[in-house]
Amino acid sequence: MTASPTDVYRRFLGLIAEDRWTDLADLYAEDAVVHQPYARPEPAVIAGREALRRRFAAAARLPVRLRPADVVIHETADPEVVVAEFDYDVTVPATGESFRTANVIVLRIRDGRIVSSRDFHDTDRLGAAVAAASA
């Protein structure tokens, strides 16, 4: 039996909580597309599982830890689409800084794989923390 969209997204968040970034790409369809309209310095579109795999490998090397919190997943009239609202509790081990950011992701999940998402993250705040930790 194929996992529900809610189950797939909960698995996604669980992998982030466990710092298993390299396993995240396996949750995506081979031709998945991720839109990040608030990415900096400009909006990003990541197309394909292997491009996502490279992106997640880079995220694994960032000097921050992300822990999902206050997760609310909304099922929609479209059985393939869920909307997730959640926070990240962010820790910067090098400085001891910690803070919380808000996130919203709209996902389309088909046959147990993420086929598309629109990710709305506080990239300015996360970017500033990464820059400070890397300085």
Buried (B, 14 or more C-beta within 10 A) or exposed (E): EEBBBBBBBBBBBEBBBEEEBEBBBBBBBEEBBBBBEBBEEEEBEBEBBEBBBEBBEEBEEBBBBBBBEEEEBEEEEEEEBBBBBBBBBBBBEEEEEBBEBEBBBBBBBBEBBBBBBBBBBBBEBBBEBBEEBEE
